[in-house]
Amino acid sequence: MPKAWKIEKPSCEVHNEYYILNGHKYSRVTSVLGVIAKHGLAAWYSRVGMKKAKEVLETRQIIGTKTHHIFEMSLLGKEFNLEEYEQEIKDSFALFEQFKINTKLEVHAAEQRLWSETYGFAGTSDYLGMYTTCDDYLVRGHKAKFSDGGLILGDWKTSRSIYNEAFLQLSAYAWAFYELTGIKVDGAFIAHFRDGKLKVREKTYDELVELFEVYKGALKLYKWTHKIEDK
């Protein structure tokens, strides 16, 4: 399906808590979600100690960044040397290449900047394009939502598991995309690569709309704690 939308690429400065796009400041979607307490993570910190936890998180962040990079390069048809990467990333890439075929990925944009003037947030979507459900990848008990394909937002995860707030992030991207283009995506997926395995979860657009109400609550709390005034 041909790409039927266009978002002008903004000038961009990336900071820890916010983006500056075209000279305007927007709270980062992922920073906003930081206000949600992660009790499991806190318990892990307590169990392994702060120093060890920081080392592990830094290592996982590097793995995640590299994995996202080679996925983007592959989607855009750019060359890179896979031999320069760790074995875990090579294993994930092999899974990704088969995933592209089995889900009929047709990339419209990779690492797409999305922002909302209405709510003052911005983020970057890993994948935006055509996608068809492949039952083999779905988490047990989940039913296919896009058997006939659709325009879908996608997110690559390499964390230990898919955390609840992950789809809140995608709900914000779905809203921002609609605000910028007037087009409603059909939904979103999260593809989780870890330990040589790939599992996928999906949400329809209507499900994302419901989750966006939760995201707006987190955004309101984030702005209150950071003393950010609404536009």
C-alpha positions in Angstrom: 0.0 0.0 0.0 1.5 3.4 -1.0 2.3 5.9 1.7 -0.6 8.3 1.9 0.7 10.8 4.5 3.6 13.3 5.0 5.1 14.9 8.1 7.6 17.6 7.5 10.8 16.7 9.2 11.3 19.2 12.1 14.6 20.7 13.4 15.3 18.6 16.5 17.3 18.8 19.7 17.1 15.8 21.9 17.5 16.2 25.7 17.0 13.8 28.6 13.5 15.0 29.5 12.4 16.8 26.4 12.7 17.5 22.7 13.0 20.9 21.1 11.3 20.7 17.7 11.2 23.7 15.4 12.2 25.8 18.4 9.4 24.6 20.7 9.8 22.4 23.8 7.9 19.1 24.2 8.0 16.6 27.0 9.4 13.2 26.0 6.8 10.5 26.0 9.1 8.1 27.7 10.0 10.7 30.4 6.3 11.2 31.1 5.9 7.5 31.7 8.7 7.7 34.2 6.1 9.0 36.8 4.5 5.5 36.9 5.9 3.5 39.8 7.7 0.3 38.7 7.5 -1.8 41.8 9.2 -4.8 40.2 12.1 -2.7 39.2 12.4 -1.2 42.7 12.4 -4.7 44.2 15.2 -5.7 41.8 17.3 -2.7 42.7 16.9 -3.7 46.4 17.9 -7.3 45.7 21.0 -6.8 43.5 22.2 -3.4 44.8 22.3 0.0 43.1 25.8 -0.4 41.6 25.1 -3.8 40.0 21.7 -2.6 38.8 23.2 0.5 37.2 25.8 -1.7 35.4 23.1 -4.1 34.1 20.8 -1.3 32.9 23.7 0.5 31.1 24.6 -2.7 29.3 21.0 -3.4 28.3 20.6 0.2 27.1 23.6 -0.3 24.8 22.2 -3.6 23.5 18.8 -2.0 22.9 20.2 1.0 21.1 22.4 -1.2 18.8 19.4 -3.5 18.1 17.2 -0.6 17.2 19.9 0.8 14.9 20.4 -2.4 12.8 16.6 -2.9 12.5 16.3 0.7 11.2 19.1 0.1 8.7 17.5 -3.1 7.5 14.1 -1.5 7.1 15.6 1.4 5.1 17.8 -0.9 3.0 21.0 0.5 4.2 24.2 -1.4 4.5 26.0 -2.3 7.8 28.4 -4.9 9.0 26.6 -7.4 11.2 29.9 -9.0 12.3 30.6 -5.9 14.4 27.8 -6.7 16.8 27.4 -8.9 19.8 25.9 -12.4 19.4 22.7 -11.5 21.1 22.1 -8.8 18.6 23.0 -11.1 15.7 20.4 -13.6 17.0 17.8 -10.9 17.3 18.5 -9.7 13.8 18.0 -13.2 12.4 14.6 -13.3 14.0 13.8 -9.8 12.8 14.6 -10.6 9.1 12.2 -13.5 9.2 9.6 -11.4 11.1 9.7 -8.8 8.3 8.7 -11.5 5.8 6.1 -13.3 7.9 4.3 -10.1 8.9 4.6 -8.5 5.4 6.2 -5.4 6.8 6.1 -2.4 4.4 7.9 0.5 6.0 6.6 4.0 5.6 8.9 5.5 8.2 11.5 4.3 10.7 12.4 6.4 13.8 9.6 8.8 12.9 9.4 12.0 15.1 5.8 12.5 16.3 4.5 15.3 18.5 1.3 16.8 19.8 0.7 20.6 19.9 -2.4 20.0 21.9 -0.7 18.2 24.8 2.9 19.3 24.4 4.6 15.9 24.1 6.8 14.3 21.5 8.5 11.0 20.8 10.0 8.7 18.2 8.2 5.7 16.7 10.4 2.7 15.8 8.2 1.6 13.0 5.3 3.0 11.0 3.9 1.2 8.0 2.0 -1.9 6.8 1.8 -5.0 9.0 -0.1 -8.3 9.0 -0.4 -10.5 12.1 1.5 -13.8 12.1 0.0 -16.0 14.7 3.3 -17.8 15.3 4.6 -14.8 17.1 1.7 -13.9 19.3 2.0 -14.2 23.1 0.0 -17.3 24.2 -3.7 -16.5 24.6 -3.7 -13.5 22.3 -5.8 -13.5 19.2 -4.8 -11.9 15.8 -6.0 -8.4 15.4 -4.6 -7.6 11.9 -5.0 -10.7 9.9 -6.0 -8.6 6.9 -3.1 -6.1 7.4 -3.2 -2.5 8.3 -1.3 0.8 8.9 0.4 0.0 12.2 2.8 1.6 14.7 5.5 -0.8 15.9 7.9 -0.8 18.7 11.0 -3.0 19.3 11.7 -4.1 22.9 14.8 -5.9 24.3 13.9 -5.5 28.0 13.3 -8.5 30.2 9.6 -8.4 29.5 6.9 -6.1 27.9 5.9 -3.7 30.7 2.3 -2.4 31.0 3.2 1.2 30.1 4.7 0.2 26.8 1.3 0.5 25.0 0.7 3.8 26.7 3.7 5.1 24.8 2.2 3.8 21.5 -1.2 5.3 22.4 0.5 8.7 22.6 2.2 8.1 19.2 -1.2 7.1 17.7 -2.7 10.4 18.9 0.2 12.5 17.7 0.1 10.8 14.3 -3.6 11.5 14.0 -3.1 15.2 15.0 -0.3 15.7 12.5 -1.9 13.8 9.5 -5.6 13.4 10.2 -5.1 9.6 9.7 -6.0 7.0 12.3 -3.6 4.1 12.4 -5.3 0.7 12.6 -3.4 -0.2 15.7 0.0 -1.0 17.1 2.3 -3.9 17.9 5.2 -4.5 20.3 7.8 -7.0 19.1 9.9 -8.3 22.1 13.3 -9.8 21.3 15.1 -11.5 24.2 17.1 -14.7 24.7 16.8 -15.8 21.1 13.0 -15.6 21.1 10.5 -13.2 19.6 7.0 -12.6 21.0 4.4 -10.0 19.8 1.5 -8.2 21.4 -1.0 -6.1 19.5 -3.6 -3.4 20.2 -6.3 -2.0 17.9 -6.8 1.7 17.5 -9.8 1.7 19.7 -7.8 0.0 22.5 -5.1 2.6 22.1 -7.7 5.4 22.4 -8.7 3.9 25.8 -5.1 3.7 26.9 -4.5 7.3 25.8 -6.8 8.4 28.6 -4.4 6.7 31.0 -1.4 8.4 29.3 -3.1 11.8 29.7 -3.3 11.1 33.4 0.4 10.3 33.6 1.1 13.5 31.5 -0.9 15.6 33.9 1.0 14.2 36.9 4.3 14.7 35.1 3.6 18.3 34.3 2.5 18.9 37.9 5.7 17.4 39.3 7.9 19.3 36.8 5.9 22.6 37.1 5.1 22.6 33.4 2.2 24.8 32.5 -0.3 23.7 29.8 -0.3 25.7 26.6 
